[in-house]
Amino acid sequence: MINRDSIVERLLEQGHIVIACADRILNKRGEYLQDIEDLRRDGNISTSEALTLIKDNNLFENPYRLEPILAPQYPWTPDTTGTPPQIWCQTTTSEQ
């Protein structure tokens, strides 16, 4: 199956791009559209490969994508044992 990763891997192996360019294309950073345009114009990728690189279908596979912070599950039950949580503090003083 042809996907963004396989296209970029082929371009790297054949020496058409370098790691910095691969990073721009895979993570859609900086001038990645210009990189794709140059590759298409030079004949290193086909039109369908260019469209595959432009599409957002691999957005959820991006390792740099931050995961949302989930709220605690409700109904939340507080601690009713009456025992306060243990809190540890350390203080330092400087001698003058």
Secondary structure, DSSP 4 states (H G I P E B T S, - for coil): ---HHHHHHHHHHTTSS-HHHHHHHHHT-TTHHHHHHHHHHTTSS-HHHHHHHHS-TTGGG-TTPPPPPPPPPSS-----S-PPPP----------
